[in-house]
Amino acid sequence: MKMESLKYNFISQPFNLAAVGLQKISIAISLLRLNLGATYKTVVWFAIVPNVALTLTVMVAIVARCQPFQRNWNLELPGTCWPSRIDVDIGYGQAGKFAFPRS
């Protein structure tokens, strides 16, 4: 039972990241519709592009961190995972990005 819950927790993480990232993008696109000038649009686009890039990078990193894939939730399987420090650094980067609406 614990293994199943770890599996579904792991599988849900990329979807959660995608949902939060898409929420920010949709708000930014709504702001673009206000048509407040070229500088404003440039600033909003400079908020959208890093958001997309970082969200996709973190989603790939979460999925690729262990080989074989099932080792992400079952550490008893033979294989390798990245050092836990990488997970911590990715978490700090993602938390920092979500802490600021326009980062």
C-alpha positions in Angstrom: 0.0 0.0 0.0 2.8 2.4 0.9 4.6 1.7 -2.4 1.4 2.5 -4.4 0.9 5.8 -2.6 4.6 6.7 -3.3 4.1 5.8 -6.9 1.0 8.0 -7.3 2.6 10.8 -5.4 5.5 10.7 -7.8 3.3 10.5 -10.9 1.3 13.5 -9.7 4.3 15.9 -9.3 4.8 16.8 -13.0 1.0 17.4 -13.4 1.1 19.7 -10.3 4.0 21.7 -11.8 2.3 21.9 -15.1 -0.9 23.2 -13.5 0.9 25.9 -11.5 3.0 26.9 -14.6 0.0 27.1 -16.8 -1.9 29.2 -14.3 0.9 31.8 -14.3 1.1 31.7 -18.1 -2.7 32.2 -18.4 -2.6 35.2 -16.0 0.3 36.7 -18.0 -1.5 36.2 -21.3 -4.6 37.9 -19.8 -2.3 40.8 -18.8 -1.1 41.1 -22.4 -4.7 41.7 -23.4 -4.7 45.0 -21.4 -2.6 46.6 -24.1 -0.7 49.0 -21.9 2.2 49.6 -24.3 5.2 47.9 -25.8 7.3 48.0 -22.7 4.6 46.4 -20.6 4.2 43.6 -23.2 8.0 43.0 -23.2 8.1 42.8 -19.5 5.2 40.3 -19.5 6.9 38.2 -22.2 10.1 38.2 -20.2 8.1 36.7 -17.3 6.4 34.0 -19.5 9.5 32.7 -21.2 11.6 31.8 -18.1 8.4 30.4 -16.5 7.9 28.0 -19.4 11.6 27.1 -19.5 12.0 26.4 -15.8 8.8 24.5 -15.5 9.7 22.2 -18.4 13.2 21.7 -17.0 12.0 20.8 -13.6 9.4 18.4 -15.0 12.0 16.6 -17.0 14.4 16.6 -14.1 11.8 14.9 -11.8 11.1 12.2 -14.4 14.8 11.6 -15.2 16.3 11.6 -11.8 16.4 7.8 -11.3 17.2 4.9 -13.6 15.2 2.7 -14.0 12.1 4.9 -13.8 10.4 2.8 -11.2 13.2 3.5 -8.7 11.7 7.0 -8.2 9.2 5.4 -5.8 10.8 2.0 -5.1 14.4 2.5 -3.8 14.7 -1.3 -3.3 15.1 -1.8 -7.1 18.6 -1.9 -8.4 19.7 1.2 -10.2 20.9 4.7 -9.5 19.4 8.1 -8.6 20.9 11.6 -8.6 22.4 12.8 -5.3 19.7 14.2 -3.0 21.5 17.6 -3.1 20.3 18.1 -6.7 16.7 17.5 -5.6 17.1 20.2 -2.9 18.6 22.7 -5.4 15.8 22.1 -7.9 13.3 22.5 -5.1 14.8 25.8 -4.0 14.8 27.1 -7.6 11.2 26.1 -8.2 10.1 27.5 -4.9 11.9 30.8 -5.6 10.3 31.0 -9.0 6.8 30.5 -7.6 7.4 32.9 -4.8 7.6 35.8 -7.3 4.7 36.3 -9.7 6.9 37.7 -12.4 10.0 35.5 -12.2 
